Amino acid sequence: MEWKREYKYLLWMAGGFLAFFYLPVGWPRFDNAITEGLQLTKWYAREHVLLCLIPAFFIAGAITVFVSQESVLRYLGHKANQVLAYGVASVSGTILAVCSCTVLPLFAGIYNTGAGLGPATAFLYSGPAINVLAIILTAKVLGVEMGLARAIGAVVFSVVIGLLMHFIFRKDEAQRAQDMAEMPVAETQRRLWKNVVYFGLMVAILIFSNWGQPQGTGGFWQAMYSVKWLLTGISAVIFGWVLYKWFDIAWWKIAITGAIVAGLSFIFSHEPLIPFGAAVIGLSVITATDKGEAGMWFESAWGYAKQIFPLLLFGVLAAGFFLGRPGYEGIIPSAWVAKLVGGNSLGANFFASIIGAFMYFATLTEVPILQGLIGSGMGKGPALALLLAGPALSLPSMLVIRTVIGTKKTVVYIALVVIMATITGLLYGRLF
């Protein structure tokens, strides 16, 4: 009998027993924190899984299967033009407008296909941080200075963090680049412009279906919101034609799926999630039953789903338990947070960065949260620090990033985001 191993089991059993024995069930704050964790997870499941995560899984799977390693290495690898690589990665958020969780499958896809750690982490940060709608809302609600500082800071952060990650782990990356170079290059089955159209349609579906309602009435953003599902449907119809024409999917499979989705759209015109869910199920069945490259696409997407989805749900549950939802408290009283981020001290900026890094922010929700904190005495510096650390990181995203790049790189990435957000907030607070 291995006593060392048995002692570990004993300690785990004893720890679990004591944790449940002294579980503070009945204490109002604890009970409320449990409720908040479940409420946030329920909200996340309803609002993000179907519209954000599942399309992102399919896009990530497509990157792995259909984007050649040679192309990724050429544009995002170690020998790529670094100005181009970091330039593309740093402004990706202006196109994607995704949250810190939705960007994870896309990050995993480009990194596993051969992208360098530097450009990949620049993309990871910029995806949720450089959101045009969020920056406009920040400027409108919190002032032009804050909106401009957020936009500039996010672009600079993504590049600097990417460069530092590449420099710190340059030996590991050199070995990884050598391993990638020795792998056989798969033959490209279709021309580049066809892949661009294919990915563009998936990104369009992701963007249009998640288009949030802007504040106020009228204007371009409101007009886009009013036709979001029409644009999503048009993109989906064209995407179905692409699957038939370029991927050899049987026309009758696409026709049946399209007919079902169209019928549900008519019956449930005020519940667009129902036909959207039917479209997702139809695409899953079509690709899962295909014996060609579409089947490989589904297998890759399913692999990312198995890797990422459970960790995200657990992370969202934990984030809700500790910090609650916007306007609601978790186990940590919001009064403590408001008190600790008051003024523009180093401690206030550092704490704001830490809170931002661990709290889960859905796209655009960080602005009203900050508006409330500023009303409670939060300084401008800590507000910017939270804006720069919050949307790009969260406890759920940390758990997933670790499975993609490892514990050491994840810790360094988190530390860089927190440190840079703290310093930037401190400087901003003293200037303004």
N, C-alpha and C positions, 0 to 999 in steps of 0.2 A: 504493500500500500504506500502510495506517495503522500506522506504526511503534509508536505508543503502545499500540495494541490488541495488536499482535504481541508487544511486550515483556511484556504481562500474561500472554499465553499461555505465553511462554517461562518466566516466573517460576513459573507454576503447574506446568508440566512439570518444571522443575528441582527445585522444592520436593517434588513427588510422588516424583521419582526418588530424592532424598536421603533422604526419609522411609522409603521401602522399602529403600534401600541399607543404612541404619543401623538397620533394624527389629530390636529386641532379641529376636528369636525364639530360644528356648532358655534365656533368663533365666527362672528358675522363677517369680518374682513376676509378670513380664509374661505368661507363658503361663497362670498361674493367673487373672490378671485377665481375659484373653480368655475363659477358661472360665466365670468368674463372670458376665461380661456376657451370654454365651450362655445360661447357666443361668437368670439372672433373666428374660431375654426369653422363654425357653421357659416358665417358670413363669407369667409374665404372660399369655402367649398361652393357656395352659390354664385359668387361674383367672379372668381378668378380661375377655378379649375377648368370649367368648360370653355370659357371664352379666351383665356390666356394660356394656361399651361398645356392643354392638349394640342392646340395649334403649334405651340413652341416645341413640343415633343416631336411632332411631325416634321417641323422645319429642321430641328437638330438631327433627326434620323436621315433626312434628305441630304444634309450637309455631309454626313459620314459616308453615305452610299454614293451620291451622285456628284459631289464636288471632288475632283481629283486631288490627290495629295500633292501632285506637282504644282497645281494652281495655287493651293494654299501656301506652299513653301515659297513660291515665286513672289507672292504679294504680302504674306504675313510671316514668313519664315526668317531664319537668321541671315540669309543672304539677300533678302528682299531690300528694296529701297526703303530705308528706315523712315524717311520723311513721309513717303506715301503710306507705309504701314501704320505709323502712329497717327497720321492725319486722318485716314479712313476710320481707324478704331476710335479716335477721340470725338468724332462728330456723329457716331452711329446713333446716339440717342435722339438726335433731331429727327430721325426717320422712324425709329422703332417705337419710341414713347412707351416703354415697358417698365414694370416695377422690378425690384431687386430679385424677386423670385422667378419671374417670367424669363429674365435674361439668362438664367442659369443653364437651361438645356442648350441654348444657342452658344454660350461660352464653352460648355463641355464639347459641343460638336466641333467648333473650329479648333479647339486646343487638341482634341484627340486626333484630328485630321492632320495636324502638323504645324499649326500656328505657333510662333514663338511665345514664350511666357510673357514677354513685355507687351507686344501688341494684344495678346489675349486678355491680359489683366486690364489694359487700357480700355478695351471693349467692355469688359466686365463692369468697370466703374462707370463708363460713360453711358452705357445703355439706359439705365434708369435715371442717371444724374442730369443728363443734358436733354431734358424733355421740354420741347418748345412751349407746350400748353402750361406746364408747371412754372416755367420761368416767367411767362406772361402773367400768370395768375399771381406769382410772387411780387412782380413789379406793381401790379394793380392794387393788391391788398396791403403789402408791406412797404411799398415805396419803390421808386425807380432805382435808387441807389442799391437797395438789397437785391432787386432782380438782376441788375447789371453785374453786381459782385458775384451772385450765384452763377450766372452764365460764364463769366470769365474764369472764376475759380474752378468750376467743373471741368472746363476744357483743359486748363493748365494742370489740374490734379490728375486727370486721366493720363496725360503724357508723362508727367513727372513720376507718378506711381509705376507706370509701365517701364520706364527707363530704370528706375531704382530696382524693381523686381528682376529685370534682366541682369543688372550689374551684380546684385547680391548673389544671384544663383547662376552666374555665368558658367561655372564649371559644370553644373548639372545640365544646363541647357546645351552646352557644347557636346556633351555625351549624348543627349537626347537627339540633337540635330544629326549626329553621326549615325545613330540607330535608325532615324527616319530616312536618311539618305541611302541606307543599305536595304531598305524594304523595296520589294518590287513595285513598280508603278503600274497601276491599273489602266487599261485602255479606256479612253473617253468614248462613250457610245453615242453622244449627240453633240451638236455644235454649241459653242459658248452662248450664243444669243438665245438659244432655246432654254438653256439652264437659267439664264437671266430672267426670261419671261416666267418660267416655272416658279422660281423662288420669289419673284416680284409679286405674283398672284397670291402666294401664301402669305407674304408679308402684308399685302393689301387687305386680305381677309382678317388678319390679326389686328391691323390698325383700325379698320372701319368698324369691326364688331365691338371694339373696346373704346370707341370714341365717346368721351364723357361729355355731359351737358355743361356748357359754359355758363358762367354767371351772367345775369342780365339777359336782354332779349335783342334780337337783330344781329346783323353782322355776319361775317364769313363763317366763324366757328359755329354759330347757331344754325346757319343754313346747312353746314356739313352734318351737324348732329341730326337735323330733321330728316336727312336722307341716308343716314348711316346704314340702315338695313337694306335699302335699295342698292347702295354701292356694294355692300357685302354680297348680296345675291348675284349681282352682275359679275363680280369677281369670281364667285363660286361657279357660275355657269361657264365662264371662259376656262376656268381651271378644269372643269369636267371635260371640256373639249380637248384640252391639252393632254389629259390622262388617256383619252381615247386615241388621239392622233399620234402622240409621241411615246406613249408608254404601253401601247398595245393592250389596254384594258378593254374588255368586251363592251360593246356599245350598250347592250341590253342591261348590264349591271348598272351603268351610269344612268341610263334612262329610267330604270325602276327607282333608283335612289332619288333622282331628280323629281320624279312624279310624286313620291311620298313626301319629300320636303316641300314641294309646291302646294300639295294638298293641306299639309299641316300649317303652312304659312297662311293659307286662306282661312282655315278653321280657327287657328289660334293667332290671329293677327295682332292681338295685344300681348301675347306671350312669346316673343321672338326666340327665347331660349329653347322652346320645344322643337321648332323646326331646325334650329342650329344644332341641337343635340342629336336629332335624327340624322342630319348631314354628317356629323362626326361618327356616329355609329355606322352609317353606310360606308363612309370612306374606310373605316377600320375593317369592316367585313370584306370590302372589295380588295384591299391590299393584303389582308391576312390570308385570303384564300388564293392569292395569285402565286404561281410557282416561279415567276420570273423576278425581274429587278424590283417590281412593286412589292413583292413578298419580302425581299431583303430590306426594303424601305420600312415596312411595318415592323420587322424584327428589330431593326436598329432603334426606331422610335419607342418600341416597347421596352427595350433595354434601358433607355434613358428614363422612362417612366418608372420602372422598377427601382432604379438607382436613386431617383430624386424625390418622387412623390411622397413616400412614407416619411422621409426626413423633413420635408416641408411641412406636412401636417403636424408632426410632432413639434417642430420649431414654432409654428403659429400658435399652437396650444400653449406652449411654454411662455411665449411673448405675451399672450393675452392674460395668462395667470399672473405674471410679474408686473406688467405695465398697463394692462387693461386695453380698452378701446378708446377712440377719441370721445372725450366727454364722460368717460367712465373710469373708475379706478380699479387697479389690480391689487396685488398684495402690497405693493409699494405705494404709499400715499402720494397723490399728485402734489400735495402741499410741500412735501419734502423736495420734490423735483423743482417746483417753482422757486423755493427758497434757495436751493443750491445753484441755480442758474441766474440769480440776480446779479446785476452789475456787469463789469467787464474784466474781472480778475482772471488770472491764469487758471485757478481752480474751477471757476464758473465755466470757462471755455472748454476745459478738459472734461468736466462732468457732462456738459451738453453734447460733446462729441461721443462720449461713452454711451449716453442714453440714446442718442441718435443711431449709433452703430448697432445696438441690440434691439431697439424697438422696431416693430414691423409697420411700415408706412405703405398703405395702398397709394397708387398714383394720385397726386393732387391733395391728399388728405393732410400732408405735412404743413400746408399753408394755414388752414384754419386752426390747427393745433398750435402753431407758433403764434398766431394772432392772439389766442387765448393766453399763452404763456407770457407774451410781451405785455399784455394787459395786466398780468399778475406781477410784473416787475422784471421780466427777463431783459437782459441787456442786448444791444444790437450785435455785439461780437458773438456771444453764445448762440444767438439766433442764427447767424450765418454758419457757425460751426455745426449746428444741428442740421441745417439745410445741406451742407456739404457731406456730412457723414451719414445722415439718416436714409435718404432715398437709395443710396448705393449699397447699403449694408443692412442686414437684419440678422437676428438669431437664426431663423430658418435658412437664410442663404449661407451663413457661416458653416452650418452642418453639411450642406451640399458641396460647397467649395472644397472642403476638406477631402471629400471622396474623389474629387477630380484632380487636385494638385498636391494633396498630402497635407499633413498637420503643420509641418514647419513652414511651408510656403504660405499657408492660410493665415497662420499667426502673424507672419511678417506683413502680409497684405493688410490685415486688419489694423495692425500697429501703424502702418504708414498712413492709412486713411484717418485714423484717430489723431495722430501727431500733426499731420498737415492741416486737418480741420481746426485743431486747437490753435496752432500758430496763426493761421489765416484769420480766425475769429478774433484772436487777441489783437492783431494788427488793425483789423477793420474797426473793432470797438474803440481803439485809441484814436484812429483817424476821424471817425464819424460819431 
